[in-house]
Each structure stands twice: as structure tokens, then as C-alpha cells.
Amino acid sequence: MAKYLFVYHGGSKPEKEEDVAKVMDAWGQWMGSMGSAVIDGGNPVGMSTTVLSDGSVVDNGGANPASGYSLIEASDLDDALAKAKACPILEVDGSIELAEAFDM
């Protein structure tokens, strides 16, 4: 089985307490539906900072800043994509970047 890094981009944050509970429930159901394939459920992340090859630092989060991550086990890219397509972030105009993670 391969490991895939799911990097979440965008999405909107709920403002009302009942909406927060609804979103958390949706994420919990999605993660639960994948069972042991969830290696690391991850977390949301703050604004990113980029260090460029010339050593300069950019604090704007980049063109499409990450909003969170997870590490998921899948048999292949098609399996990882099928898992990603059920993610709740897609319902709030977010996106998911997938990359296979290799053991070194």
C-alpha cells in the first residue's frame, strides 16, 4: 500500500457554533469511512511562509496556501483520488492536492 499526502487548500470556516459541529461531524464521518487507511488524520494549519532559493522569505502564504493536511494509505492513485473526492472540504469550495509519500 502506498501513502498519500492530502494537502487541503481553501475552504470556508463556519462562523456559527452549530455549523462548526456540523463540519466536524462531516470530517469525522469521512475519516471514519476510511478506517485504518488514515495514517495521520492531520490538522488545519496557519498561514504559510516560503523560503526561496535565494534565501528570501515570502510571508503571504503563496498563490494557493495550504489550510491543512492528512496522510492516507491507498492501493494506488485511483484509490487515493476516490477517497479524496468524498472529502467535506470540497463542499465549501476547497481543493485537495495529492502526492505520494515515499519512505526513505
HELIX and SHEET records of a PDB file:
HELIX    1   1 GLU A   17  MET A   34  1                                  18    
HELIX    2   2 GLY A   35  ALA A   37  5                                   3    
HELIX    3   3 LEU A   77  ALA A   84  1                                   8    
HELIX    4   4 PRO A   88  VAL A   92  5                                   5    
SHEET    1   A 4 VAL A  38  PRO A  44  0                                        
SHEET    2   A 4 ALA A  66  ALA A  74 -1                                        
SHEET    3   A 4 ALA A   2  GLY A  10 -1                                        
SHEET    4   A 4 GLY A  94  ALA A 101 -1                                        
SHEET    1   B 2 THR A  50  VAL A  51  0                                        
SHEET    2   B 2 VAL A  57  VAL A  58 -1                                        
END                                                                             
